[in-house]
Amino acid sequence: MIGKLCGRLFVTAFLGVFVAVGWGLAFQAYQEGQAGSGSLSWPTADATVVASEVGETDRGWQPHVVYSYVHEGEQFVSERYSFGKDDR
């Protein structure tokens, strides 16, 4: 009887960990989706790629892109191309 109770507690705890991790991943995906959806209302502009290369880092292969664009008569140059914690 105690063995069955311990088994049930183990299974419940084991499944609880998976549910908690699943909710955490879903919440993170929701937050990143919110950041991305905000860009839908941004104005658009044509851009020119100034330089691009792919380099190896401690995290694997990473692209590096430099581009320029004009907005309301002012020229901008940027390297940023993503949302999230590791904005590039």
C-alpha positions, 0 to 999 in steps of 0.5 A, a space after each residue: 500500500 505504501 509502495 503504491 502511494 509512493 509510486 503515485 506521488 512520484 508520477 504526479 511530481 514527475 508529470 508536474 515538472 513537465 507541466 511547469 516547464 511547458 507553461 514556462 516555455 509557453 509564457 516565454 513564447 507569448 512574450 516574444 510574440 508580443 514583442 514581434 507583433 508590435 513591429 507590425 505597425 512600424 513604418 517601412 523603408 527600403 534598406 541597403 545591405 552595407 556589409 554581411 558576413 558569417 562568423 563562428 562564435 562560442 554559440 555557433 555560427 552567427 550572421 553579422 549584417 550592417 544595413 542603412 536606410 533613410 527615414 524622413 530624410 535622415 540616414 540611419 545605419 544599424 546592425 540590429 535584426 531581431 527581437 528577444 534577449 539576444 537582440 542583434 
